[in-house]
Amino acid sequence: MARYFLRCRICGESFESYEEYADHVFSRHPEALWARFKPEIIRRE
């Protein structure tokens, strides 16, 4: 069964939920808040 993840376009780190992803962008990339609304969605088998 495939699972979907959100990947940070800046550093490539993957997250299972949008909340984790948004927290990551705010804490690790505060100068690039545009990335908060532009995650890359990836599928893993």
N, C-alpha and C positions, 0 to 999 in steps of 0.2 A: 504494500500500500504506500502510495506516495505521500510525502509530507511537504508542506510549504513553509518557507522561511523568509524573513526579511533580511536583506544584506545591506550594510552601510556602503554607500557609493564612495565614501572617502577612504575608509581603511579596510573594507572587505569583511568585517566581523558579522556573523550571522546571529539572528534572534528568532525565537519562536513566537513572540507576541509584539504587537505594536507598542505597548507600554514599555517593554524592555528596550526596544529600538529607540523610542523617543527619549528615554532617560539617558541612553548612551550618547545620543547626539547632543543633548544639553550639557552633559558633563565632560565629554571628551572633545567635542568640536563646537565650542560656544561661538566661534567666529563664523561658522558656516551653518547657521540655523535654517537656511534654505533646504538643507538635506533632511530636515525633520519630515517634510511632506513628500519626499522623493525616494523612498526606499526601493531597492531592486528586489523583486519577488523571484525566488528561486525554488525549484522543485527538486527534491531528492527522493530517490527510490528507497 
